[in-house]
Amino acid sequence: MERVSKHNYYLDIAETVAERSTCLRKKYGAIIVKDDSIISTGYNGAPRGRQNCSDLNFCMREKLQIPRGERYELCRAVHSEANAIIAAPRDQMLGATLYMACVSPTDGSLVSGVTSCMMCKRMVINAGIAKVVLRDTKDEYRIVDVNDWIDDDDSMSGKFGY
């Protein structure tokens, strides 16, 4: 019997966390891990106390056909990475790894090629997280060194994510 790799183990957990997402466009789950301990989890959804898009059965960005990476101020959700960072003590995030998975709300399939939006990249950098692992398929993932996000300042180039 072959054991699942550590990265896929944590990505499986992030994918399960995504099941709590209330977004009608994409369900994201994130976990922060340090020294083989899960520090926190987060999924995308409306702030506590506010109605979720899944409750309203309505997405303003979808209605206005806003492309990915644009006009996040119209989104009701707090992103998964932000929710995981909010829930974690900073000293435990220093040098940690954030694992993230995205699934389609329509059929539950994995969505490949995702990355953090510019705002979440800034939060990941400031939190002191060292690496981000992004799931593409059940067995394939990308590892991002957060220093690359510092060096490649997408806020100056017009590149967008999420």
N, C-alpha and C positions, 0 to 999 in steps of 0.2 A: 504494500500500500504506500503510495507516494503522498507526502504531506503537501499541502498548499504552501506556496511561498509566503513569506511575511508580508510582502507588498500586496499580494492578492488577498491575503487574509484581511488586512486593514481596508483594502478597497471593497471587499465584500461587505464589511461593516458599514462603510460610507454609503454603499449602494442601498443597504437596508435602511439607513438613516434617511435617505432620499424618499422613502415611502411615506414619511411624515410630511413631506412638502405639500403645500396647498396651492402651488402655482399651476395654472392651466396651460402654460407654454412648455416648461421644462422643469423636471423635479431634480434638484441638486441635493446631495448629502455630502457633508464634510466632517472629518474627524481630525483632531490634533493629537499626535502621538509623540511621546518623548521617553526614551529609555524603555521601550516596549510597554509603556503604560498609556492608556487612552486618557488624555487630559480633559477633552471636551468634545462635544458633537454639535452640529448645527445643520439646519435645512432651511431652504428658502420659504418664507411665508410672511404674512403681515405682522407688524409689531403686536405684542401682547395687548389684548383688549380690543383690537380693531378687527373688523370682519376680513376674512380671507377671500381671495378671488374664487376659491372653490366653493365657499359658502354663498357668495354673490352670483356664482356662475357667470362671471363677467371679467374680462381682462381689457383694460383701457388700451394698452399697447397693442394688443391683438386687434381690437376694433379699429384702431387708427392705422393698422398695418405698419407699425414702426419696426424697422429692421433691428436685428440683433446688434447690441453694442451702442444703441442710441436712445436718448431720452429716458434714462432710468428714473428721472424725477417723477415720471408718470406711473411708475410701477409701485404697487402696494407693498411689495415684499422687501424684507431684509434678506440679503444673500446668505447662502449657507456658510461661506467662509467668515463673514462678518458675525453671524450668530455664534459660530464656534469660538471666534476670538473674544467676543463679549463674555462668553461663559468661562473663559480660562484665565487663571492668574498669569500675569506677564512673566514672572520669573520662571514659570514652568513652560512657557512657549519659547524661551530663548534657546535656539539650536534645535527646536522640534521640527517635525515633519507634518505637513497637512496633506491628508489624502482626500480626494474628491472624485465623486462619480455623478453622472447625470443620466437620467432615464426619461423616456418619452411618457407623458401622462396618458397618451392615447392607447399605447400597446405595451408599455413597460419595457421596451427594448432599450439597450444602452445607446447613448448618443456619444459618438466619438468626436475627437478634435476640439473639445471644449477647453477653455482656459478661464482664468479669473478676469473680471472686468478691470478697468483701470483703477476704480475706487478700491476694489478688494485687493488688488496688487499693492496699493499704498498701505492698506491695513496690515497685510501679511508682512510687508517690509518693516513697518513700525513695530509690529508685535515681536520681531526678532526670530521669526520662523526661518529655518535654513533651507528647507526643500519643500516642494509641492509635487505630489504624485497624482497624475491625472489618468483615470481609466479610459481606455479606448474600446477594448473588448474584454471578455471574461479573462483572457490571459495576457493581453497587451496593455501597456501603460507607458506614459512618458514621465520622466523625472526632470523637474526644473530646479536648477540651483537659483535661489531667490536673488543671489548676487547678480545674475544675468538680468533680472528685472530692474535692478538698480542701474546697471551699466547701460541697458537698452531702455532709455526713458521714453516709453510710448506716449506719455503726455505731451511730448514735443514733436511726435511724428504723425499723429492722427490714426495710429493703429488702435483697433478696438477688440475687445474679447467678449466672453460670456455668450 
